[in-house]
Amino acid sequence: MSEDTASTATILVVDDTPTNLEVLFDFLSNAGFKVLFAEDGESALEKAHYAAPDLILLDILMPGMDGFETCRRLKASPLTAAIPVIFLTALTDTSDKVKGFALGAVDFITKPLQYEEVLARVKTHLRLQALTQQLQDQNARLEREVQERTQAEAALRQQNQRSQLLAGVSLKIRQSLQISDILQTSVTEVKAILQADRVLIYRLWPDGTGSGVAEAVQPGLPEVMGVVFPQEVFPPESREQYRQGRIRLLADVNQDEQVADCLVDFLRQFWVQAKLVVPIITQGDLWGLLIAHQCSAPRQWTTFERDLLQQLANQVAIALTQAQLLEQEVLQRQELARSNDELQKFAYVASHDLQEPLRMVTSYLQLIERRYKGQLDADADDFIQFAVDGALRMRTLINDLLTYSRVGTQGRAFELTSSTQAVERAIANLKVAIDESEATVTYGELPPVEADPTQLTQLFQNLISNGIKFRRAAPARVAIEASQKEDAWLFSVQDNGIGIAPQYADQIFVIFQRLNNRTIYPGTGIGLAVCKKIVERHGGKIWVQSKPNQGSTFYFTIPAGGMS
């Protein structure tokens, strides 16, 4: 308390002599204090209780209740115990002063009063009182801070413990993607953590009933597994509350008035005395409930236990969702594999069975063309030519379809294959086309790879053939190179042909996709699709970099150590 603040304090003066009261009132008021006065002990106690002065000047020798008794009663009251009391007295015996200090007084001023002394002592004790109050406030604040820190540390320890428990259980739950294993691991771990008598995962069925799907229970207690819960145990309104995230805590089933009698009777057959229920929500819907039972006695569930069980239910929900998605994915893959297998078989059978009738049609058309060409009118000759050309293109298409369908079903086992020999075989197969177009095919040092020798030859043959077919006016030039990139061999087949617009770079690998006129550039549009299928069978990727009229470079990879 500063000098200015001290001079505005309230002082209660207690004296049975009016002259003393008047003089002290004038003196202290002139010093800036607010002054109250009382002429006896009873009045002093009353005014001290309602006015709460900052300091009391108390005369010892008063009729009736003397100053000592008044001080004792002031210090005995919680409302006035902290107010400093200075005795005003003509008594000089040491025993009287000792008695006064023992009663709680802070000082004595001996009569006759020296008013400068009074003022000095009043200001001193007011400052001491202010410092004491400040110290008490600081101590109280420190005590609160210590308490808050202790609570925070306890909460942090709980949170760390919960996180560690949650992480451990989550790891065990997610070690399997089998739903039955997830559920059983969950109830076993939760029972151990909560030290509960029974932990149950209850599955809610669409018809309103439900049953336990996983349980961990103390030996000797009845099992809930296999028991179908009637609809009234979890009525529709209760289900909706759980779907919205409701958590149910029952410390004593028999004493809770909100528990329906039918539910109490149902729980008694399983010896349940307390239970904690949290919902398991997957993809926004109520899948089921995670339930902890205490059967030996009622139990007060803590906030820590409630939050932990809720977080564990969330982990179970995540694991269930992942397992369900995996099941769906496996089923979809199986269905896709079956569908692809059937499609490949169909394509092979259809193509194979079409060969014989088409060969007959082609043969007879060619016979008609040879025998009757020039004997009919010009239109008839054109019609026969169109028919023969169509039959030949149909045969080419069927052969290409057979090649495409056999990539995955008729391929040979992988073996260490010389890329150089595969390229040389491809060039030999294309000798006529190369000679007619005056094309040049060059290749550098090529590595051996784990591959199907026939399909590797087919791959190079298709890419070289494309470079020759889609040439410009200048003779075609095709260059083949290879380099190792990390764990794969990167092959490139570069030509100087007509090129491809960038927007069609992916489209050209789709079966039957053609970008050019069939009359100028013959073909079925299957060749690059076959290349893609061969490369993917070998575990690699294929792509193209090209610009119109600037040639194309086809890249494909094959794993250096074979498919993993």
Secondary structure, DSSP 8 states (H G I E B T S, - for coil): --HHHHHT-EEEEE-S-HHHHHHHHHHHHHTT-EEEEESSHHHHHHHHHHH--SEEEEES--SSS-HHHHHHHHHHSTTTTTS-EEEEES---HHHHHHHHHHT--EEEESS--HHHHHHHHHHHHHHHHHHHHHHHHHHHHHHHHHHHHHHHHHHHHHHHHHHHHHHHHHHHTT---HHHHHHHHHHHHHHHHT-SEEEEEEE-TTS-EEEEEEEE-TTS---TT-EE-GGGS-HHHHHHHHTT--EEES-TTT-TTS-HHHHHHHHTTT-SEEEEEEEEETTEEEEEEEEEE-SS-----HHHHHHHHHHHHHHHHHHHHHHHHHHHHHHHHHHHHHHHHHHHHHHHHHHHHHHHHHHHHHHHHHHHHHHTTTS-HHHHHHHHHHHHHHHHHHHHHHHHHHHHHHHHS----EEEEHHHHHHHHHHHTHHHHHHHT-EEEE----EEEE-HHHHHHHHHHHHHHHHHT--SS--EEEEEEEEETTEEEEEEEE-SS---GGGTTGGGSTT---S-TTTS---S-HHHHHHHHHHHTT--EEEEE-TTS-EEEEEEEETT---
